[in-house]
């Protein structure tokens, strides 16, 4: 089974809300939500991958030195093993926007457990409640 290395961003606003994205545009696990981020590509580390993904997915600029390491995830999906580092992001430049087929929403951290997040993201929820 393949290992997939990913980085995810937990964007937090001043209202203690975090941003989640719909996966309706994806083929696999499309009825779920996820934190923004994506796969680490060749010659990238987790930090540089997340900076790139934040721009590609949300059109925002994030500096590597503003990423705060938060939670490490290992999760076995039926098709791959997920190895993911998540980071807290409190500062970014630009206005969040996505392509037409990607929906996002801000949600209070306390209400995250009511959302249908990817199974590999669930362990992040309990850690977020302790912030």
Backbone torsions as a table, in degrees:
resi	resn	phi	psi	omega
1	UNK	NA	138.5	-177.4
2	UNK	-75.6	144.6	169.8
3	UNK	-92.4	133.3	176.6
4	UNK	-116.9	121.0	-178.8
5	UNK	-97.1	126.0	-176.8
6	UNK	-134.7	160.5	172.2
7	UNK	-128.6	137.4	178.6
8	UNK	-128.5	150.4	-178.8
9	UNK	-112.1	128.9	175.0
10	UNK	-101.4	91.5	179.4
11	UNK	-76.5	129.0	179.4
12	UNK	-120.4	130.8	176.2
13	UNK	-100.4	-178.6	-175.7
14	UNK	-69.9	-14.3	179.0
15	UNK	-92.3	10.2	-177.6
16	UNK	62.3	39.2	176.1
17	UNK	-110.9	154.6	175.9
18	UNK	-123.7	156.9	-176.1
19	UNK	-97.9	132.1	174.5
20	UNK	-126.2	151.5	-177.3
21	UNK	-113.2	144.1	173.7
22	UNK	-77.6	146.0	177.0
23	UNK	-103.3	16.7	-175.7
24	UNK	-57.9	-24.9	-179.3
25	UNK	-83.8	-6.9	-177.7
26	UNK	-95.9	161.1	-179.8
27	UNK	-86.2	-33.0	-174.6
28	UNK	-102.6	128.6	178.7
29	UNK	55.2	47.3	-172.4
30	UNK	-75.2	-9.6	179.5
31	UNK	-91.9	9.1	-175.6
32	UNK	-106.7	167.0	169.0
33	UNK	-107.5	160.8	177.7
34	UNK	-148.8	164.1	171.3
35	UNK	-79.4	148.3	179.8
36	UNK	-64.2	149.8	-179.7
37	UNK	149.9	-164.1	179.8
38	UNK	175.7	-167.7	-174.3
39	UNK	-73.2	145.4	173.7
40	UNK	-80.5	125.1	179.9
41	UNK	-95.2	168.9	179.2
42	UNK	-51.4	141.1	177.8
43	UNK	68.7	8.0	176.8
44	UNK	-103.8	155.0	166.4
45	UNK	-106.3	179.5	-177.2
46	UNK	-62.1	-36.5	-179.4
47	UNK	-65.9	-52.0	-177.2
48	UNK	-66.6	-33.5	176.9
49	UNK	-63.4	-42.4	-179.0
50	UNK	-68.6	-39.5	176.6
51	UNK	-58.8	-45.6	178.5
52	UNK	-63.2	-46.9	-178.4
53	UNK	-63.2	-37.4	179.4
54	UNK	-62.2	-37.3	177.9
55	UNK	-73.5	-44.6	-178.0
56	UNK	-64.6	-42.5	-175.7
57	UNK	-84.8	-38.5	-170.2
58	UNK	-119.4	-5.2	-179.0
59	UNK	60.9	33.5	175.6
60	UNK	-116.9	153.5	177.3
61	UNK	-102.3	127.3	178.9
62	UNK	-125.8	136.6	177.3
63	UNK	-92.3	142.4	-179.3
64	UNK	-55.9	-38.2	-177.1
65	UNK	-73.6	-4.9	175.6
66	UNK	-99.3	0.9	177.5
67	UNK	-85.3	124.2	178.9
68	UNK	-106.2	112.8	179.0
69	UNK	-53.3	136.1	-173.0
70	UNK	-126.7	-60.6	-170.5
71	UNK	-145.4	135.6	177.1
72	UNK	-102.5	134.6	-177.1
73	UNK	-124.6	133.3	166.5
74	UNK	-125.4	124.8	-177.6
75	UNK	-145.6	137.0	-178.6
76	UNK	-100.2	107.0	172.1
77	UNK	-86.3	170.2	-179.4
78	UNK	-67.3	-26.2	-175.7
79	UNK	-105.6	-15.3	-177.2
80	UNK	-164.3	165.8	172.8
81	UNK	-100.2	123.7	178.5
82	UNK	-90.3	129.7	171.9
83	UNK	-125.1	110.1	-169.8
84	UNK	-135.8	135.7	170.3
85	UNK	-104.3	131.6	175.0
86	UNK	-110.2	152.0	-176.1
87	UNK	-133.9	143.0	172.5
88	UNK	-82.1	134.7	177.3
89	UNK	-127.1	115.0	178.7
90	UNK	-109.3	-15.2	-178.9
91	UNK	-130.8	134.0	175.0
92	UNK	-153.2	165.6	-179.9
93	UNK	-118.6	134.6	179.9
94	UNK	108.1	168.0	177.9
95	UNK	-99.1	133.2	-177.6
96	UNK	-66.9	128.3	173.1
97	UNK	-150.0	152.0	-179.2
98	UNK	-129.5	170.8	175.2
99	UNK	-68.7	166.3	-173.7
100	UNK	-58.0	-33.3	-174.3
101	UNK	-93.4	6.7	177.6
102	UNK	-114.0	118.8	176.8
103	UNK	-98.7	146.4	175.8
104	UNK	-137.3	161.2	175.1
105	UNK	-152.9	151.3	173.8
106	UNK	-91.2	135.8	-179.2
107	UNK	-138.5	140.5	177.6
108	UNK	-60.8	136.8	-178.6
109	UNK	-54.4	-38.7	-178.5
110	UNK	-66.1	-19.1	-178.3
111	UNK	-101.6	1.4	-178.5
112	UNK	-59.5	-33.9	-177.2
113	UNK	-67.3	-14.6	177.7
114	UNK	-86.8	-8.6	-179.6
115	UNK	-92.0	155.1	178.5
116	UNK	-90.7	81.0	178.1
117	UNK	-85.2	153.9	175.7
118	UNK	-51.9	141.7	179.8
119	UNK	-53.7	-37.3	179.2
120	UNK	-68.5	-15.2	179.7
121	UNK	-95.0	-11.4	-173.5
122	UNK	-62.1	-35.0	-178.9
123	UNK	-66.9	-20.4	178.5
124	UNK	-70.5	-32.8	-175.0
125	UNK	-58.2	-49.0	-178.3
126	UNK	-64.9	-34.8	177.4
127	UNK	-67.6	-35.5	179.4
128	UNK	-66.0	-33.0	-179.8
129	UNK	-64.2	-20.6	-179.0
130	UNK	-90.9	3.4	179.4
131	UNK	-71.8	NA	NA
